[in-house]
Each structure stands twice: as structure tokens, then as C-alpha cells.
Amino acid sequence: MKRLLLLVSCFVCAGAFAQDADKAIESVKEKLALDDRTSVFDVKAVPTNGPTVLTGETSVPQAKEELLGMLKEQGIETIDAITLLPDKKALDGKIYGVIRIPVGTLRYGPSYASEQATQLLMGTPVRILKKEGWYLVQTPEDYVSWVSSSSVEPMTRQQFNEYLSHKKLIFLSDEGWIYEKPDASSARIASVVVGALLLDKGSKGKYAHVELPDGRKGYVLKKDVTDFDQWRKETRPTAGNVLKNAYRFMGTPYLWAGTSADMLDCSGFTKTVYMINGVVLARDASQQYLTGQSVDISQGYDKLQPGDLVFFGSRNADGTPKRVWHVGIYVGDGRFIHEAGDVHVNSFNPEHPEYSQSYVDILVHASRIIGNEDKGLGITSYENNPYFAQQ
């Protein structure tokens, strides 16, 4: 009987410790890894007759350290079985990668049946977290999603740094082709869209000789590309350039998760426009809402400036934003340009033919991006984005 009571007591204690550990896990997640779109923190506490076993994985080292420290302070003995991502050993050291196809579609799960999450352009660097047939990657805006193994070129740290140090060209026309020879009538090797990065291998006549991330070589028109390092040092957004590049996408059709010149969603549109202007924006509208300098729209639109982001959604009873699901770019004079079905202009002004009462009703926030790069407001320039720096 005493032995039975002892066993019951052990199980009760183990269960209590696991419950306390669960509370600590939730607390750490809320503090350091709340958004599953930008971090991985999938940790569980497993009760045993001995120490509580912590299993799962995280991409946030600080979160793991804080959890272990918190449990130690509470007197809970643990066995650390948490995998820290990227899993360098499982990936044979290839924890970096570069998108190797014209437009790589990323998904929320490791299969083509999973919902589309975002898109990345050829030459975009990623951090590889793990592999389950597909790669779980993190993008330059820290977005976490899955990409097929055929879409990315995995690299070791040395290979990745060599790629970063190589002279590159950025493609700045809407779209085009890479040819087998310096001749537009020659065979096409790959399509290319604005924002793609290509290794510079010299030039021949009016063509630039380029290399793709997978090692294939070809030719692209010089007029469509420029030196990437010079571009990212010199390119910063101005209202005029933001609007010019926004209008170049007029009529572009909508695609959920679309982030290329071919098809866009609402936040993919704003992200792409600012990308052309040397800025890395957060991926989703609800994430972009948290960035930049807030603009007061409580008394109207007078404080808005061209290039500001305008956000739409629902409000709480006190008038504060409750949920954000749409974003556009303010043009001026009450007008804004956005992707909704296609890229077009609407207005907050009832005197304009583009007026839309429905958008007036759901306008909840505005944010200033221009002039706020690299200031700790969730906006980085291409020049200072850590994914484009030596690792």
C-alpha cells in the first residue's frame, strides 16, 4: 500500500510539474515567439517519474534559454530535448539557401496541397531551418514557411558567404528572359521578374552575362539590370518613386500570397513596390500594420502623405484596431492605390469617381514608411538587412 501511495504521489507531482512547465512555455511563447509566421516555438513538457522532459523545437535561442532558466528558478528539474533550429547536423551544415527558380512559392505546410504563404524571387537568400522533404525556411523579412526542395539551392556557410561576396545584378524591369546566347532569338533559359538577383559574369554587347543560383549561365539585356551593391547603397524610397512604381502595376491580377510582378495580393503589392525602392517590408498586412511611424487619421486624412500605408479591418468598441486584413498605398488628395481583384485606385473623397464608402468604413490605421528605414520600426533597407550580410 505504501508503495502504491508513493507511486501515486510521484505521478501527481510529475503532473503538477508538467502543468507548471506548460504555463512557463506559454509565458515564454507570448513574450518571445508569439507570431508563428516569424518564429518557431513548438515545445511541450512531458511528465515522467523523474525530471520533466522538454521536447519539440524552436528557432529562437533566447526563448529556449529563458524557458530553461524560468523552470530552474521554480525548482522544476528538466531534461532538455528541445531541438534548436536550424538543425545544422541534420542539414549537413547547409543551413543557408538561395531561391533558384524565377518565382518560388512558399506554403504553410510541406506539400503542394498546403495553402500558399508567400513567394520569393530568384536569388533571394533564405535561412534553412529543417527539412521534411521540403525545406522550412526563413525569409529576409523573417517569414517562416515551406518551400519545395527543387526551388532552393542549399548552401553551407562558406558557400553562402561566397555567393554574397560575388558581384550581383538586380533585375529592375517588370519581367524578361535569360537567353542561352547574347541574342534574343536564341533559346530561353529562364524567365525573370523585377527584384531577381543574378551573378554578374561580365558582358557582351548589349547583354550582361549572368549565372543563376543553380550554376546555369545565360544572357540578359543590360538595360534591364543594374549593379546590386550600388543599387542597395543608393536606393531609398521617396514619395515620387514609390507612387511611380505603384502605378506600374496597375491592372495586375490578384493572387493569394502573390509577391511577384506577375500576380500580387494586397500586402505583396505594397511589399513589392517598396522592394523596388530598396526596402524590405514585413509580409502580411497585419504585420506591416505594426511597422513604421503611426499617422493620426482620427480627424481625417490631412496628415497623410503620399507613400504612407493605409490599413483596413475592424475596430474594437473603443475605436482601436481589432483586426487588419487589407493594406494599400496613399496617393494623395484622398486617393489610395491597392490590390483588390487587380491593382487600382480608390478614394476616401465622395467627390471623386473612385470613391468607395466601404473602404472609408473599414479604414483603421495609417503608417509612414518613407524615412523610417533602419530605425527599429520593423523596416530594413536592403543595404542593412542581415540576410544580405556575411554570416
Secondary structure as UniProt FT lines:
FT   HELIX           2..32
FT   TURN            36..38
FT   STRAND          41..46
FT   STRAND          52..58
FT   HELIX           61..73
FT   TURN            74..75
FT   STRAND          78..84
FT   TURN            88..93
FT   STRAND          96..99
FT   STRAND          103..107
FT   TURN            112..113
FT   STRAND          116..121
FT   TURN            122..123
FT   STRAND          125..131
FT   STRAND          135..138
FT   TURN            140..141
FT   STRAND          144..147
FT   HELIX           149..151
FT   STRAND          152..155
FT   HELIX           157..165
FT   STRAND          168..171
FT   STRAND          175..179
FT   TURN            184..185
FT   STRAND          188..193
FT   TURN            194..195
FT   STRAND          197..204
FT   TURN            205..206
FT   STRAND          207..211
FT   TURN            213..214
FT   STRAND          217..221
FT   HELIX           222..224
FT   STRAND          225..227
FT   HELIX           228..234
FT   HELIX           239..247
FT   TURN            248..251
FT   STRAND          253..254
FT   TURN            256..257
FT   HELIX           266..276
FT   TURN            277..278
FT   STRAND          279..280
FT   HELIX           285..288
FT   TURN            289..290
FT   STRAND          293..294
FT   TURN            298..299
FT   TURN            302..303
FT   TURN            306..307
FT   STRAND          309..315
FT   TURN            317..318
FT   STRAND          321..332
FT   TURN            333..334
FT   STRAND          335..339
FT   STRAND          342..347
FT   TURN            350..351
FT   TURN            353..354
FT   HELIX           357..362
FT   STRAND          363..368
FT   TURN            370..371
FT   TURN            373..374
FT   STRAND          380..381
FT   TURN            382..384
FT   HELIX           386..388
//
